[in-house]
Amino acid sequence: AQTVTQSQPEMSVQEAETVTLSCTYDTSESDYYLFWYKQPPSRQMILVIRQEAYKQQNATENRFSVNFQKAAKSFSLKISDSQLGDAAMYFCAYIDGNQFYFGTGTSLTVIP
Amino acid sequence: DAGVTQSPTHLIKTRGQQVTLRCSPKSGHDTVSWYQQALGQGPQFIFQYYEEEERQRGNFPDRFSGHQFPNYSSELNVNALLLGDSALYLCASSNRGEEETQYFGPGTRLLVL
């Protein structure tokens, strides 16, 4: 069964510092997509970054980057120069065919 | 370009009642997926609709049913509500074959008393 594990229920970071959120997943597929979504208190799920498994290069979107280690089935999110607006729940997700599988989330607090 | 919209934003029901939640997909999208997000958990896939038919279903009982209309909008129906059905219900839209690009709506918060 496909599973996504986020082992850090809560994380905190000082404003302007860097934080890394961890995620591991389990799949027997060779080609798939991985995602990080942000869910602020407004509840809307916002796509932060996406990684295609067949691409060796780690995805980057401005201050957000991933460390994708396919063999280890690890997909961590690094947030650089953290801002107050980054405070939210962060969900790691994997897609298998038509269906998303989400982790349980990491609550990120940004300390001014 | 309107994104995914959902109605209502909040809803309170009592055990045993029935509820209908609505979703309008992002313009140009033809596929709608529904998710249940319990408090403190990640979203769980309920089912997906394409061409007015249920194409894939997660591990949810038959009390959860849906419908997709010709304009691609969708409804989620839950019968015989249980206290455990209290959750945020999220709708996501995409194009068939491009499910890796899903856009989520703001959700409907359902409270069952």
gemmi code that builds the backbone of each chain (N, CA, C; Angstrom):
import gemmi

chains = {
    "A": [
        ("ALA", (0.846, -1.187, 0.000), (0.000, 0.000, 0.000), (0.885, 1.241, 0.000)),
        ("GLN", (0.373, 2.253, -0.704), (1.129, 3.489, -0.735), (0.940, 4.235, 0.572)),
        ("THR", (2.049, 4.706, 1.154), (1.972, 5.485, 2.382), (2.926, 6.650, 2.296)),
        ("VAL", (2.577, 7.684, 3.017), (3.413, 8.867, 3.124), (3.572, 9.163, 4.619)),
        ("THR", (4.799, 9.312, 5.057), (5.074, 9.509, 6.478), (5.790, 10.828, 6.713)),
        ("GLN", (5.216, 11.627, 7.575), (5.860, 12.859, 8.023), (6.094, 12.701, 9.518)),
        ("SER", (7.340, 12.602, 9.908), (7.673, 12.241, 11.287), (7.762, 13.434, 12.230)),
        ("GLN", (7.596, 14.632, 11.691), (7.698, 15.846, 12.508), (6.332, 16.505, 12.603)),
        ("PRO", (5.576, 16.281, 13.667), (4.252, 16.910, 13.772), (4.341, 18.438, 13.842)),
        ("GLU", (5.412, 18.928, 14.482), (5.571, 20.376, 14.634), (7.028, 20.759, 14.431)),
        ("MET", (7.214, 21.908, 13.792), (8.553, 22.469, 13.628), (8.452, 23.972, 13.833)),
        ("SER", (9.554, 24.573, 14.260), (9.590, 26.026, 14.362), (10.901, 26.529, 13.774)),
        ("VAL", (10.863, 27.763, 13.315), (12.052, 28.366, 12.697), (12.034, 29.862, 12.975)),
        ("GLN", (13.199, 30.430, 13.161), (13.300, 31.868, 13.313), (13.147, 32.521, 11.949)),
        ("GLU", (12.502, 33.641, 11.937), (12.364, 34.403, 10.694), (13.735, 34.607, 10.072)),
        ("ALA", (13.797, 34.426, 8.735), (15.014, 34.583, 7.926), (15.946, 33.366, 7.984)),
        ("GLU", (15.642, 32.412, 8.846), (16.466, 31.209, 8.917), (15.935, 30.141, 7.965)),
        ("THR", (16.620, 28.997, 7.958), (16.266, 27.882, 7.072), (15.731, 26.714, 7.884)),
        ("VAL", (14.735, 26.059, 7.344), (14.149, 24.894, 8.018), (13.925, 23.796, 6.983)),
        ("THR", (14.050, 22.555, 7.442), (13.835, 21.405, 6.565), (12.752, 20.501, 7.147)),
        ("LEU", (11.769, 20.202, 6.338), (10.677, 19.309, 6.731), (10.892, 17.953, 6.063)),
        ("SER", (10.705, 16.897, 6.817), (11.008, 15.558, 6.332), (9.771, 14.818, 5.843)),
        ("CYS", (9.992, 13.924, 4.892), (8.917, 13.097, 4.366), (9.525, 11.822, 3.789)),
        ("THR", (8.932, 10.703, 4.100), (9.281, 9.457, 3.434), (8.010, 8.854, 2.871)),
        ("TYR", (8.176, 8.016, 1.856), (7.010, 7.433, 1.215), (7.333, 6.015, 0.799)),
        ("ASP", (6.308, 5.304, 0.461), (6.488, 3.921, 0.063), (5.699, 3.677, -1.213)),
        ("THR", (6.353, 3.192, -2.226), (5.684, 2.865, -3.469), (6.480, 1.820, -4.212)),
        ("SER", (5.789, 1.061, -5.045), (6.458, 0.079, -5.895), (6.574, 0.586, -7.325)),
        ("GLU", (6.046, 1.801, -7.552), (6.112, 2.386, -8.879), (7.509, 2.939, -9.141)),
        ("SER", (7.826, 3.075, -10.429), (9.122, 3.653, -10.788), (8.990, 5.089, -11.259)),
        ("ASP", (7.806, 5.443, -11.709), (7.581, 6.801, -12.183), (6.358, 7.364, -11.455)),
        ("TYR", (6.536, 8.482, -10.825), (5.449, 9.056, -10.023), (5.780, 10.511, -9.740)),
        ("TYR", (4.863, 11.170, -9.081), (5.049, 12.566, -8.686), (4.969, 12.675, -7.165)),
        ("LEU", (5.744, 13.591, -6.659), (5.700, 13.934, -5.241), (5.433, 15.419, -5.106)),
        ("PHE", (4.777, 15.787, -4.005), (4.343, 17.162, -3.829), (4.527, 17.607, -2.386)),
        ("TRP", (4.693, 18.898, -2.222), (4.516, 19.549, -0.933), (3.405, 20.575, -1.094)),
        ("TYR", (2.409, 20.468, -0.209), (1.307, 21.417, -0.166), (1.368, 22.174, 1.147)),
        ("LYS", (0.925, 23.424, 1.075), (0.836, 24.273, 2.252), (-0.640, 24.525, 2.524)),
        ("GLN", (-1.028, 24.422, 3.792), (-2.415, 24.703, 4.163), (-2.427, 25.697, 5.316)),
        ("PRO", (-2.619, 26.964, 5.005), (-2.699, 27.988, 6.058), (-4.030, 27.881, 6.795)),
        ("PRO", (-4.223, 28.677, 7.820), (-5.503, 28.633, 8.555), (-6.722, 28.873, 7.671)),
        ("SER", (-6.539, 29.490, 6.529), (-7.657, 29.703, 5.607), (-8.148, 28.393, 5.007)),
        ("ARG", (-7.394, 27.316, 5.206), (-7.744, 25.945, 4.806), (-7.420, 25.594, 3.363)),
        ("GLN", (-7.187, 26.583, 2.520), (-6.946, 26.273, 1.119), (-5.612, 25.580, 0.942)),
        ("MET", (-5.621, 24.450, 0.265), (-4.382, 23.716, -0.023), (-3.686, 24.394, -1.198)),
        ("ILE", (-2.441, 24.797, -0.966), (-1.683, 25.518, -1.986), (-0.461, 24.694, -2.349)),
        ("LEU", (-0.279, 24.448, -3.632), (0.877, 23.691, -4.085), (2.144, 24.514, -3.889)),
        ("VAL", (3.112, 23.951, -3.193), (4.383, 24.633, -2.954), (5.400, 24.220, -3.998)),
        ("ILE", (5.521, 22.910, -4.213), (6.537, 22.419, -5.115), (6.191, 20.991, -5.536)),
        ("ARG", (6.645, 20.621, -6.726), (6.345, 19.299, -7.279), (7.622, 18.687, -7.848)),
        ("GLN", (7.756, 17.399, -7.671), (8.936, 16.684, -8.176), (8.489, 15.475, -8.987)),
        ("GLU", (9.038, 15.336, -10.178), (8.776, 14.138, -10.971), (9.880, 13.130, -10.701)),
        ("ALA", (9.491, 11.910, -10.400), (10.456, 10.920, -9.913), (11.532, 10.573, -10.938)),
        ("TYR", (11.222, 10.703, -12.218), (12.212, 10.314, -13.224), (13.262, 11.405, -13.427)),
        ("LYS", (13.019, 12.572, -12.856), (13.988, 13.659, -12.976), (14.989, 13.588, -11.827)),
        ("GLN", (16.241, 13.560, -12.160), (17.291, 13.473, -11.145), (17.443, 14.789, -10.384)),
        ("GLN", (17.227, 15.885, -11.093), (17.476, 17.190, -10.496), (16.384, 17.540, -9.499)),
        ("ASN", (16.792, 18.049, -8.346), (15.846, 18.458, -7.322), (15.096, 19.713, -7.760)),
        ("ALA", (13.766, 19.713, -7.516), (12.956, 20.862, -7.881), (13.231, 22.048, -6.959)),
        ("THR", (13.107, 23.233, -7.531), (13.294, 24.481, -6.771), (12.249, 25.488, -7.213)),
        ("GLU", (11.663, 26.168, -6.238), (10.721, 27.255, -6.499), (11.042, 28.381, -5.536)),
        ("ASN", (11.820, 29.338, -6.032), (12.194, 30.506, -5.224), (12.861, 30.047, -3.918)),
        ("ARG", (12.274, 30.322, -2.775), (12.889, 29.983, -1.485), (12.675, 28.513, -1.087)),
        ("PHE", (11.909, 27.787, -1.897), (11.567, 26.407, -1.569), (12.348, 25.443, -2.467)),
        ("SER", (12.930, 24.450, -1.879), (13.630, 23.436, -2.652), (13.437, 22.084, -1.974)),
        ("VAL", (13.659, 21.030, -2.745), (13.510, 19.696, -2.191), (14.824, 18.944, -2.285)),
        ("ASN", (14.946, 17.957, -1.403), (16.028, 16.983, -1.481), (15.352, 15.639, -1.741)),
        ("PHE", (15.377, 15.219, -3.002), (14.695, 14.008, -3.425), (15.717, 12.894, -3.523)),
        ("GLN", (15.549, 11.860, -2.726), (16.424, 10.694, -2.754), (15.557, 9.477, -3.063)),
        ("LYS", (15.550, 9.129, -4.364), (14.619, 8.107, -4.830), (14.878, 6.748, -4.184)),
        ("ALA", (16.122, 6.362, -4.103), (16.447, 5.048, -3.552), (16.009, 4.939, -2.093)),
        ("ALA", (16.160, 6.017, -1.375), (15.780, 6.032, 0.037), (14.308, 6.364, 0.218)),
        ("LYS", (13.621, 6.711, -0.865), (12.211, 7.120, -0.823), (12.024, 8.235, 0.198)),
        ("SER", (12.844, 9.260, 0.021), (12.826, 10.404, 0.915), (12.612, 11.668, 0.099)),
        ("PHE", (11.847, 12.593, 0.645), (11.469, 13.804, -0.111), (11.312, 14.938, 0.894)),
        ("SER", (12.396, 15.612, 1.225), (12.338, 16.678, 2.221), (12.195, 18.040, 1.559)),
        ("LEU", (11.611, 18.947, 2.290), (11.380, 20.324, 1.813), (12.239, 21.280, 2.615)),
        ("LYS", (13.019, 22.095, 1.924), (13.827, 23.121, 2.575), (13.239, 24.482, 2.266)),
        ("ILE", (12.999, 25.236, 3.326), (12.501, 26.601, 3.182), (13.617, 27.533, 3.639)),
        ("SER", (14.097, 28.343, 2.735), (15.170, 29.290, 3.040), (14.598, 30.668, 3.313)),
        ("ASP", (15.333, 31.453, 4.120), (14.891, 32.824, 4.413), (13.417, 32.820, 4.841)),
        ("SER", (13.105, 32.067, 5.850), (11.710, 31.876, 6.280), (11.022, 33.210, 6.574)),
        ("GLN", (9.783, 33.286, 6.163), (8.979, 34.485, 6.358), (7.753, 34.147, 7.216)),
        ("LEU", (7.191, 35.188, 7.837), (6.040, 34.960, 8.701), (4.896, 34.295, 7.944)),
        ("GLY", (4.779, 34.617, 6.664), (3.721, 34.043, 5.840), (3.912, 32.574, 5.524)),
        ("ASP", (5.075, 32.024, 5.890), (5.305, 30.590, 5.659), (4.655, 29.731, 6.748)),
        ("ALA", (4.202, 30.356, 7.805), (3.570, 29.596, 8.898), (2.304, 28.932, 8.386)),
        ("ALA", (2.248, 27.612, 8.538), (1.115, 26.839, 8.015), (1.348, 25.371, 8.317)),
        ("MET", (0.353, 24.552, 7.963), (0.546, 23.102, 7.916), (1.120, 22.763, 6.555)),
        ("TYR", (2.112, 21.885, 6.558), (2.716, 21.442, 5.311), (2.476, 19.947, 5.158)),
        ("PHE", (1.933, 19.587, 3.999), (1.635, 18.192, 3.715), (2.495, 17.702, 2.555)),
        ("CYS", (3.113, 16.566, 2.775), (3.797, 15.847, 1.719), (2.773, 14.931, 1.060)),
        ("ALA", (2.816, 14.795, -0.246), (1.833, 13.967, -0.937), (2.476, 13.243, -2.109)),
        ("TYR", (1.846, 12.136, -2.455), (2.302, 11.280, -3.550), (1.072, 10.951, -4.383)),
        ("ILE", (1.249, 10.862, -5.679), (0.123, 10.516, -6.525), (0.362, 9.173, -7.190)),
        ("ASP", (-0.663, 8.324, -7.121), (-0.613, 7.014, -7.746), (-1.804, 6.937, -8.690)),
        ("GLY", (-1.533, 7.062, -9.981), (-2.628, 7.096, -10.940), (-3.426, 8.358, -10.758)),
        ("ASN", (-4.662, 8.206, -10.340), (-5.534, 9.359, -10.176), (-5.625, 9.831, -8.738)),
        ("GLN", (-5.039, 9.127, -7.824), (-5.307, 9.347, -6.416), (-4.104, 9.886, -5.665)),
        ("PHE", (-4.353, 10.950, -4.879), (-3.332, 11.505, -4.009), (-3.335, 10.767, -2.676)),
        ("TYR", (-2.139, 10.568, -2.132), (-1.967, 10.083, -0.767), (-1.187, 11.153, -0.015)),
        ("PHE", (-1.747, 11.574, 1.122), (-1.139, 12.643, 1.903), (-0.557, 12.111, 3.207)),
        ("GLY", (0.490, 12.776, 3.678), (0.990, 12.520, 5.017), (0.101, 13.214, 6.039)),
        ("THR", (0.471, 13.095, 7.297), (-0.325, 13.666, 8.384), (0.015, 15.127, 8.658)),
        ("GLY", (1.023, 15.638, 7.999), (1.309, 17.052, 8.080), (2.338, 17.445, 9.126)),
        ("THR", (2.980, 18.570, 8.879), (3.904, 19.204, 9.825), (3.446, 20.639, 10.017)),
        ("SER", (3.210, 21.009, 11.249), (2.807, 22.377, 11.556), (4.052, 23.238, 11.738)),
        ("LEU", (4.223, 24.221, 10.875), (5.406, 25.090, 10.926), (5.052, 26.422, 11.571)),
        ("THR", (5.799, 26.767, 12.598), (5.681, 28.071, 13.264), (6.895, 28.901, 12.901)),
        ("VAL", (6.680, 30.148, 12.518), (7.781, 31.060, 12.220), (7.848, 32.099, 13.333)),
        ("ILE", (8.985, 32.161, 13.988), (9.160, 33.041, 15.149), (9.778, 34.363, 14.701)),
        ("PRO", (9.130, 35.470, 15.000), (9.659, 36.772, 14.551), (10.984, 37.116, 15.225)),
    ],
    "B": [
        ("ASP", (-10.240, 34.340, -14.095), (-10.301, 32.885, -14.133), (-10.593, 32.386, -12.718)),
        ("ALA", (-11.840, 31.923, -12.517), (-12.219, 31.468, -11.184), (-11.525, 30.153, -10.884)),
        ("GLY", (-11.104, 30.022, -9.641), (-10.527, 28.772, -9.209), (-11.629, 27.818, -8.805)),
        ("VAL", (-11.277, 26.821, -8.020), (-12.240, 25.850, -7.527), (-13.071, 26.498, -6.420)),
        ("THR", (-14.377, 26.389, -6.530), (-15.241, 26.942, -5.503), (-16.070, 25.836, -4.874)),
        ("GLN", (-16.369, 26.004, -3.585), (-17.150, 25.026, -2.853), (-18.211, 25.739, -2.031)),
        ("SER", (-19.345, 25.065, -1.873), (-20.400, 25.605, -1.022), (-21.114, 24.480, -0.291)),
        ("PRO", (-21.613, 24.759, 0.921), (-21.374, 25.972, 1.699), (-19.975, 25.947, 2.323)),
        ("THR", (-19.612, 26.998, 3.035), (-18.307, 27.034, 3.696), (-18.362, 26.278, 5.013)),
        ("HIS", (-19.484, 26.359, 5.691), (-19.684, 25.670, 6.956), (-21.071, 25.056, 6.983)),
        ("LEU", (-21.186, 23.969, 7.743), (-22.463, 23.264, 7.814), (-22.532, 22.513, 9.134)),
        ("ILE", (-23.686, 22.596, 9.782), (-23.902, 21.824, 11.013), (-25.099, 20.917, 10.801)),
        ("LYS", (-24.908, 19.623, 11.069), (-25.965, 18.632, 10.924), (-26.021, 17.784, 12.195)),
        ("THR", (-27.073, 17.003, 12.308), (-27.185, 16.070, 13.422), (-27.058, 14.635, 12.908)),
        ("ARG", (-26.704, 13.754, 13.799), (-26.550, 12.339, 13.445), (-27.782, 11.808, 12.734)),
        ("GLY", (-27.550, 11.025, 11.683), (-28.645, 10.424, 10.954), (-29.136, 11.244, 9.773)),
        ("GLN", (-28.789, 12.528, 9.768), (-29.219, 13.358, 8.660), (-28.390, 13.094, 7.413)),
        ("GLN", (-28.803, 13.739, 6.338), (-28.106, 13.643, 5.068), (-27.568, 15.030, 4.697)),
        ("VAL", (-26.464, 15.073, 3.973), (-25.875, 16.359, 3.601), (-25.400, 16.302, 2.149)),
        ("THR", (-25.478, 17.449, 1.484), (-24.971, 17.580, 0.115), (-24.014, 18.749, 0.052)),
        ("LEU", (-22.822, 18.484, -0.425), (-21.797, 19.501, -0.595), (-21.571, 19.701, -2.097)),
        ("ARG", (-21.222, 20.933, -2.470), (-21.109, 21.251, -3.885), (-19.733, 21.791, -4.242)),
        ("CYS", (-19.353, 21.528, -5.488), (-18.029, 21.940, -5.969), (-18.122, 22.354, -7.426)),
        ("SER", (-17.535, 23.487, -7.738), (-17.389, 23.908, -9.132), (-15.911, 23.893, -9.472)),
        ("PRO", (-15.519, 23.169, -10.512), (-14.089, 23.049, -10.818), (-13.536, 24.324, -11.438)),
        ("LYS", (-12.247, 24.377, -11.454), (-11.545, 25.472, -12.125), (-11.922, 25.445, -13.602)),
        ("SER", (-12.028, 26.635, -14.182), (-12.386, 26.743, -15.581), (-11.452, 25.924, -16.450)),
        ("GLY", (-12.035, 25.093, -17.334), (-11.237, 24.267, -18.224), (-10.963, 22.867, -17.707)),
        ("HIS", (-11.289, 22.611, -16.455), (-11.057, 21.283, -15.872), (-12.296, 20.413, -16.016)),
        ("ASP", (-12.066, 19.093, -16.178), (-13.185, 18.181, -16.390), (-13.270, 17.072, -15.344)),
        ("THR", (-12.359, 17.048, -14.422), (-12.289, 15.968, -13.425), (-12.344, 16.561, -12.028)),
        ("VAL", (-13.154, 15.939, -11.182), (-13.308, 16.418, -9.812), (-13.033, 15.274, -8.836)),
        ("SER", (-12.214, 15.566, -7.846), (-11.924, 14.597, -6.781), (-12.366, 15.181, -5.454)),
        ("TRP", (-12.804, 14.310, -4.569), (-13.246, 14.718, -3.238), (-12.353, 14.075, -2.177)),
        ("TYR", (-12.069, 14.849, -1.136), (-11.229, 14.386, -0.039), (-11.891, 14.736, 1.292)),
        ("GLN", (-11.656, 13.893, 2.276), (-12.082, 14.166, 3.642), (-10.847, 14.429, 4.486)),
        ("GLN", (-10.835, 15.541, 5.202), (-9.701, 15.865, 6.063), (-10.192, 15.993, 7.495)),
        ("ALA", (-9.960, 14.965, 8.289), (-10.303, 15.023, 9.706), (-9.330, 15.961, 10.417)),
        ("LEU", (-9.752, 16.449, 11.555), (-8.940, 17.413, 12.305), (-7.577, 16.817, 12.638)),
        ("GLY", (-6.530, 17.539, 12.280), (-5.177, 17.091, 12.590), (-4.637, 16.017, 11.670)),
        ("GLN", (-5.343, 15.725, 10.601), (-4.919, 14.676, 9.665), (-4.733, 15.247, 8.263)),
        ("GLY", (-4.119, 14.464, 7.416), (-4.028, 14.823, 6.014), (-5.297, 14.418, 5.285)),
        ("PRO", (-5.542, 15.010, 4.146), (-6.740, 14.646, 3.366), (-6.702, 13.175, 2.950)),
        ("GLN", (-7.893, 12.570, 2.937), (-8.030, 11.191, 2.455), (-8.974, 11.178, 1.264)),
        ("PHE", (-8.568, 10.468, 0.237), (-9.302, 10.415, -1.019), (-10.621, 9.677, -0.848)),
        ("ILE", (-11.711, 10.326, -1.294), (-13.022, 9.679, -1.236), (-13.338, 9.046, -2.586)),
        ("PHE", (-13.422, 9.874, -3.621), (-13.637, 9.386, -4.986), (-13.357, 10.469, -6.000)),
        ("GLN", (-13.353, 10.043, -7.265), (-13.103, 10.962, -8.375), (-14.178, 10.774, -9.434)),
        ("TYR", (-14.597, 11.887, -10.037), (-15.604, 11.861, -11.090), (-15.040, 12.435, -12.380)),
        ("TYR", (-15.359, 11.755, -13.445), (-14.991, 12.196, -14.793), (-16.072, 11.717, -15.738)),
        ("GLU", (-16.475, 12.574, -16.651), (-17.545, 12.239, -17.593), (-18.781, 11.709, -16.867)),
        ("GLU", (-19.088, 12.365, -15.761), (-20.308, 12.108, -14.993), (-20.341, 10.706, -14.372)),
        ("GLU", (-19.184, 10.072, -14.296), (-19.131, 8.743, -13.677), (-18.041, 8.691, -12.607)),
        ("GLU", (-18.278, 7.882, -11.594), (-17.255, 7.654, -10.575), (-16.176, 6.759, -11.162)),
        ("ARG", (-14.947, 7.259, -11.183), (-13.854, 6.544, -11.858), (-12.972, 5.790, -10.876)),
        ("GLN", (-12.853, 6.333, -9.686), (-12.001, 5.685, -8.697), (-12.552, 6.037, -7.324)),
        ("ARG", (-12.383, 5.096, -6.393), (-12.950, 5.301, -5.063), (-11.946, 4.889, -4.001)),
        ("GLY", (-11.880, 5.672, -2.956), (-11.050, 5.324, -1.813), (-11.817, 4.431, -0.860)),
        ("ASN", (-11.285, 4.257, 0.323), (-11.859, 3.352, 1.304), (-12.932, 4.047, 2.133)),
        ("PHE", (-14.037, 4.352, 1.500), (-15.162, 4.994, 2.174), (-16.419, 4.172, 1.939)),
        ("PRO", (-17.331, 4.145, 2.926), (-18.556, 3.349, 2.781), (-19.503, 3.935, 1.745)),
        ("ASP", (-20.510, 3.129, 1.416), (-21.483, 3.537, 0.403), (-22.335, 4.722, 0.837)),
        ("ARG", (-22.271, 5.061, 2.117), (-22.997, 6.265, 2.569), (-22.488, 7.521, 1.849)),
        ("PHE", (-21.284, 7.415, 1.355), (-20.687, 8.528, 0.600), (-20.949, 8.278, -0.881)),
        ("SER", (-21.642, 9.201, -1.503), (-21.924, 9.077, -2.929), (-21.738, 10.432, -3.584)),
        ("GLY", (-21.700, 10.422, -4.891), (-21.458, 11.677, -5.574), (-22.161, 11.744, -6.905)),
        ("HIS", (-21.968, 12.872, -7.508), (-22.561, 13.089, -8.828), (-21.742, 14.146, -9.539)),
        ("GLN", (-21.645, 14.013, -10.839), (-21.030, 15.070, -11.647), (-22.014, 15.471, -12.736)),
        ("PHE", (-22.143, 16.739, -12.934), (-23.093, 17.281, -13.898), (-22.404, 17.561, -15.225)),
        ("PRO", (-23.196, 17.775, -16.291), (-22.591, 18.029, -17.604), (-21.659, 19.234, -17.621)),
        ("ASN", (-21.852, 20.187, -16.728), (-20.951, 21.353, -16.694), (-19.719, 21.084, -15.827)),
        ("TYR", (-19.518, 19.827, -15.447), (-18.364, 19.335, -14.689), (-18.440, 19.620, -13.189)),
        ("SER", (-19.427, 20.394, -12.748), (-19.561, 20.594, -11.314), (-19.953, 19.278, -10.655)),
        ("SER", (-19.779, 19.219, -9.343), (-19.973, 17.942, -8.666), (-20.626, 18.144, -7.305)),
        ("GLU", (-21.282, 17.105, -6.843), (-21.845, 17.063, -5.504), (-21.324, 15.852, -4.767)),
        ("LEU", (-21.150, 16.029, -3.465), (-20.826, 14.931, -2.567), (-22.006, 14.793, -1.615)),
        ("ASN", (-22.563, 13.604, -1.542), (-23.673, 13.318, -0.643), (-23.222, 12.337, 0.431)),
        ("VAL", (-23.607, 12.626, 1.651), (-23.331, 11.704, 2.743), (-24.643, 11.422, 3.456)),
        ("ASN", (-25.009, 10.154, 3.514), (-26.251, 9.738, 4.181), (-25.960, 9.224, 5.584)),
        ("ALA", (-27.024, 9.227, 6.398), (-26.937, 8.642, 7.742), (-25.679, 9.121, 8.467)),
        ("LEU", (-25.567, 10.419, 8.606), (-24.359, 11.029, 9.164), (-24.002, 10.469, 10.537)),
        ("LEU", (-22.703, 10.269, 10.720), (-22.138, 9.844, 11.996), (-21.287, 10.970, 12.565)),
        ("LEU", (-21.067, 10.925, 13.870), (-20.226, 11.950, 14.487), (-18.848, 11.980, 13.815)),
        ("GLY", (-18.360, 10.822, 13.424), (-17.044, 10.718, 12.801), (-16.962, 11.295, 11.408)),
        ("ASP", (-18.089, 11.697, 10.853), (-18.060, 12.341, 9.531), (-17.708, 13.816, 9.644)),
        ("SER", (-17.613, 14.316, 10.853), (-17.205, 15.710, 11.051), (-15.792, 15.892, 10.513)),
        ("ALA", (-15.639, 16.809, 9.583), (-14.347, 16.976, 8.916), (-14.424, 18.157, 7.957)),
        ("LEU", (-13.270, 18.474, 7.383), (-13.202, 19.424, 6.270), (-13.266, 18.598, 4.988)),
        ("TYR", (-14.177, 18.929, 4.106), (-14.311, 18.219, 2.847), (-13.761, 19.107, 1.732)),
        ("LEU", (-12.738, 18.590, 1.082), (-12.037, 19.325, 0.038), (-12.384, 18.751, -1.327)),
        ("CYS", (-12.539, 19.647, -2.258), (-12.743, 19.290, -3.650), (-11.506, 19.735, -4.418)),
        ("ALA", (-11.096, 18.930, -5.368), (-9.962, 19.291, -6.219), (-10.337, 19.022, -7.660)),
        ("SER", (-9.903, 19.886, -8.554), (-10.196, 19.670, -9.969), (-8.904, 19.547, -10.776)),
        ("SER", (-9.034, 18.878, -11.904), (-7.898, 18.661, -12.789), (-8.444, 18.300, -14.158)),
        ("ASN", (-7.531, 18.107, -15.089), (-7.922, 17.542, -16.367), (-7.570, 16.069, -16.388)),
        ("ARG", (-8.417, 15.291, -17.034), (-8.200, 13.857, -17.117), (-6.823, 13.598, -17.729)),
        ("GLY", (-6.053, 12.737, -17.057), (-4.710, 12.454, -17.548), (-3.662, 13.403, -17.019)),
        ("GLU", (-4.112, 14.442, -16.319), (-3.173, 15.409, -15.732), (-3.463, 15.562, -14.245)),
        ("GLU", (-3.755, 14.442, -13.596), (-4.144, 14.508, -12.192), (-3.013, 14.990, -11.293)),
        ("GLU", (-1.785, 15.021, -11.841), (-0.701, 15.544, -11.014), (-0.807, 17.047, -10.853)),
        ("THR", (-1.682, 17.650, -11.609), (-1.931, 19.089, -11.478), (-3.350, 19.285, -10.978)),
        ("GLN", (-3.544, 19.135, -9.684), (-4.848, 19.311, -9.065), (-4.894, 20.644, -8.330)),
        ("TYR", (-6.001, 21.320, -8.470), (-6.231, 22.560, -7.758), (-7.330, 22.318, -6.728)),
        ("PHE", (-7.063, 22.754, -5.506), (-7.988, 22.514, -4.412), (-8.877, 23.726, -4.145)),
        ("GLY", (-10.093, 23.424, -3.731), (-10.996, 24.457, -3.263), (-10.756, 24.766, -1.792)),
        ("PRO", (-11.477, 25.720, -1.239), (-11.282, 26.129, 0.156), (-11.906, 25.178, 1.161)),
        ("GLY", (-12.729, 24.256, 0.685), (-13.295, 23.260, 1.577), (-14.626, 23.663, 2.193)),
        ("THR", (-15.337, 22.645, 2.660), (-16.565, 22.820, 3.439), (-16.338, 22.158, 4.787)),
        ("ARG", (-16.529, 22.912, 5.854), (-16.366, 22.375, 7.206), (-17.701, 21.829, 7.660)),
        ("LEU", (-17.772, 20.513, 7.868), (-18.998, 19.855, 8.316), (-18.844, 19.442, 9.773)),
        ("LEU", (-19.803, 19.837, 10.567), (-19.851, 19.424, 11.977), (-21.123, 18.615, 12.186)),
        ("VAL", (-20.961, 17.407, 12.690), (-22.099, 16.532, 12.979), (-22.267, 16.435, 14.489)),
        ("LEU", (-23.439, 16.824, 14.960), (-23.705, 16.821, 16.411), (-24.585, 15.649, 16.805)),
    ],
}
model = gemmi.Model(1)
for chain_id, residues in chains.items():
    chain = gemmi.Chain(chain_id)
    for i, (resn, *xyz) in enumerate(residues, 1):
        res = gemmi.Residue()
        res.name, res.seqid = resn, gemmi.SeqId(i, " ")
        for name, pos in zip(("N", "CA", "C"), xyz):
            atom = gemmi.Atom()
            atom.name, atom.element = name, gemmi.Element(name[0])
            atom.pos, atom.b_iso = gemmi.Position(*pos), 0.0
            res.add_atom(atom)
        chain.add_residue(res)
    model.add_chain(chain)
structure = gemmi.Structure()
structure.add_model(model)
structure.setup_entities()
